[in-house]
Amino acid sequence: MTTENTEFDQELDDVTLENNANGEQLIVEELSVEEQLAQDLAREKDKFLRLFAEFENYKKRTSKERLELFKTANQEVLLAMLPVLDDFDRAAVEINKSDDENLKKGVELIHEKLKSTLISKGLEQVEIQAGDAFNADIAEAITQIPAPSDKLKGKVVDVIEKGYKLGDKIIRYPKVVVGN
């Protein structure tokens, strides 16, 4: 022990003996020192647990953000490919009117290969058809026309352009005509 510690202990003993000759004060002071140390230990444990939990939340959040980034990293490329896919759809309709079976088969094979490649990268078509209820969260109304029948009021009359989503995020909303 150092001289400072022994002097402190001596002062503590002198004070407690002066206050109470039977030594009860010494026990109370020792308990309070122990209680103080226990409280300090509890505070430090609490700080440690909170810091550890915060770090775990940080790791989860960054890994989730990284996964989201990887999922949508192809978004710009896929958006650039959508007009090509639309042109292929229109070309397939026109080629089907032709009598040349080899041409039909060739274009159909290329079209299917393009679609399957885009699907493998996470692209999905937004399913919406004529007669479905219009939902502004999943479709874009480009115009409203008088409904041909009462059943089509507030519903999709025609789909002008297909919509696509990448994962759960819609990257191009379908363009529809709504009846009113």
Secondary structure per residue as TSV (DSSP state, phi and psi in degrees):
chain	resnum	aa	ss	phi	psi
A	1	M	-	360.0	148.6
A	2	T	-	-84.0	168.9
A	3	T	H	-69.3	-30.0
A	4	E	H	-64.8	-44.5
A	5	N	H	-64.3	-42.7
A	6	T	H	-67.8	-36.3
A	7	E	H	-64.9	-40.7
A	8	F	H	-64.1	-44.0
A	9	D	H	-62.8	-39.7
A	10	Q	H	-64.6	-43.6
A	11	E	H	-63.6	-40.6
A	12	L	H	-62.0	-44.9
A	13	D	H	-64.3	-42.1
A	14	D	H	-63.4	-43.5
A	15	V	H	-65.5	-45.9
A	16	T	H	-68.0	-35.6
A	17	L	H	-69.9	-34.2
A	18	E	H	-68.6	-40.3
A	19	N	H	-69.8	-43.1
A	20	N	-	-147.7	120.0
A	21	A	T	-72.4	-23.6
A	22	N	T	-87.8	1.1
A	23	G	S	89.6	4.2
A	24	E	H	-65.0	-36.4
A	25	Q	H	-61.5	-37.6
A	26	L	H	-62.4	-42.1
A	27	I	H	-64.7	-42.2
A	28	V	H	-63.5	-43.8
A	29	E	H	-67.2	-38.0
A	30	E	H	-64.3	-41.0
A	31	L	H	-65.1	-40.4
A	32	S	H	-66.7	-36.0
A	33	V	H	-66.4	-43.2
A	34	E	H	-64.2	-42.3
A	35	E	H	-62.4	-40.7
A	36	Q	H	-61.6	-44.9
A	37	L	H	-64.2	-38.7
A	38	A	H	-64.4	-41.2
A	39	Q	H	-65.6	-41.9
A	40	D	H	-61.2	-42.6
A	41	L	H	-62.8	-42.5
A	42	A	H	-63.5	-40.5
A	43	R	H	-63.8	-43.9
A	44	E	H	-65.5	-38.9
A	45	K	H	-63.1	-42.2
A	46	D	H	-62.9	-44.5
A	47	K	H	-59.2	-44.4
A	48	F	H	-61.9	-46.5
A	49	L	H	-63.3	-40.9
A	50	R	H	-65.8	-42.7
A	51	L	H	-64.7	-40.9
A	52	F	H	-63.8	-43.8
A	53	A	H	-64.5	-39.9
A	54	E	H	-63.6	-40.4
A	55	F	H	-66.0	-41.2
A	56	E	H	-61.7	-42.1
A	57	N	H	-63.5	-39.7
A	58	Y	H	-61.3	-45.8
A	59	K	H	-61.9	-43.9
A	60	K	H	-63.0	-44.5
A	61	R	H	-63.6	-44.7
A	62	T	H	-68.9	-36.0
A	63	S	H	-68.6	-36.9
A	64	K	H	-65.5	-42.3
A	65	E	H	-64.6	-38.1
A	66	R	H	-65.3	-43.2
A	67	L	H	-62.9	-41.4
A	68	E	H	-63.5	-38.4
A	69	L	H	-64.5	-42.6
A	70	F	H	-65.4	-36.4
A	71	K	H	-65.5	-38.6
A	72	T	H	-102.9	9.0
A	73	A	T	-64.0	-31.7
A	74	N	T	-83.2	0.2
A	75	Q	H	-56.9	-45.6
A	76	E	H	-64.8	-41.7
A	77	V	H	-65.2	-44.2
A	78	L	H	-65.1	-39.4
A	79	L	H	-61.3	-37.8
A	80	A	H	-69.6	-27.5
A	81	M	H	-83.3	-17.9
A	82	L	H	-60.4	-42.8
A	83	P	H	-61.5	-34.4
A	84	V	H	-65.1	-42.3
A	85	L	H	-63.0	-41.6
A	86	D	H	-61.7	-43.2
A	87	D	H	-63.2	-39.0
A	88	F	H	-62.9	-41.7
A	89	D	H	-60.7	-45.4
A	90	R	H	-66.0	-39.2
A	91	A	H	-65.8	-38.3
A	92	A	H	-63.4	-38.7
A	93	V	H	-63.6	-43.4
A	94	E	H	-72.1	-36.7
A	95	I	H	-70.8	-29.9
A	96	N	T	-65.0	-20.7
A	97	K	T	-76.5	-15.5
A	98	S	S	-78.6	160.3
A	99	D	S	-93.7	-7.8
A	100	D	-	-80.2	103.2
A	101	E	H	-67.8	-37.3
A	102	N	H	-64.4	-39.8
A	103	L	H	-63.5	-45.2
A	104	K	H	-58.4	-48.0
A	105	K	H	-63.1	-43.7
A	106	G	H	-62.6	-47.3
A	107	V	H	-67.4	-38.6
A	108	E	H	-63.8	-41.0
A	109	L	H	-63.1	-45.0
A	110	I	H	-64.7	-41.5
A	111	H	H	-61.2	-46.1
A	112	E	H	-65.6	-37.5
A	113	K	H	-65.2	-42.6
A	114	L	H	-62.8	-46.9
A	115	K	H	-62.0	-43.7
A	116	S	H	-67.5	-33.8
A	117	T	H	-65.7	-44.8
A	118	L	H	-66.0	-38.0
A	119	I	H	-65.4	-39.0
A	120	S	H	-65.5	-22.4
A	121	K	T	-89.1	4.4
A	122	G	T	104.4	2.9
A	123	L	E	-78.4	133.1
A	124	E	E	-131.5	146.7
A	125	Q	E	-82.7	137.5
A	126	V	-	-76.4	120.6
A	127	E	-	-80.8	111.6
A	128	I	-	-150.5	136.8
A	129	Q	-	-134.4	165.3
A	130	A	T	-61.6	134.0
A	131	G	T	101.4	-15.3
A	132	D	S	-73.2	150.7
A	133	A	B	-66.3	137.9
A	134	F	-	-73.8	129.8
A	135	N	-	-128.0	113.5
A	136	A	T	-66.6	-15.5
A	137	D	T	-76.2	-23.1
A	138	I	T	-121.8	-2.1
A	139	A	-	-145.6	155.6
A	140	E	E	-112.8	120.4
A	141	A	E	-83.6	118.4
A	142	I	E	-92.6	-21.3
A	143	T	E	-161.4	162.0
A	144	Q	E	-121.8	138.2
A	145	I	E	-127.2	160.1
A	146	P	-	-61.3	132.3
A	147	A	-	-65.6	133.1
A	148	P	S	-62.6	-27.7
A	149	S	S	-144.3	164.2
A	150	D	G	-63.8	-26.9
A	151	K	G	-66.0	-25.3
A	152	L	G	-96.1	6.8
A	153	K	B	-68.7	125.8
A	154	G	T	76.4	10.9
A	155	K	B	-118.9	167.9
A	156	V	E	-72.8	125.9
A	157	V	E	-93.1	-40.0
A	158	D	E	-151.8	146.5
A	159	V	E	-102.8	114.6
A	160	I	E	-82.8	-44.2
A	161	E	E	-138.9	134.1
A	162	K	-	-67.5	151.4
A	163	G	-	-109.9	156.2
A	164	Y	E	-137.0	152.3
A	165	K	E	-131.1	152.3
A	166	L	E	-115.2	106.7
A	167	G	T	69.8	-123.6
A	168	D	T	-98.3	-4.1
A	169	K	E	-98.0	127.3
A	170	I	E	-78.1	121.7
A	171	I	E	-99.0	-20.4
A	172	R	E	-147.1	120.5
A	173	Y	-	-77.1	141.8
A	174	P	-	-67.7	140.2
A	175	K	E	-97.7	123.4
A	176	V	E	-130.6	160.6
A	177	V	E	-104.4	131.5
A	178	V	E	-111.0	139.4
A	179	G	E	-88.1	141.5
A	180	N	-	-133.3	360.0
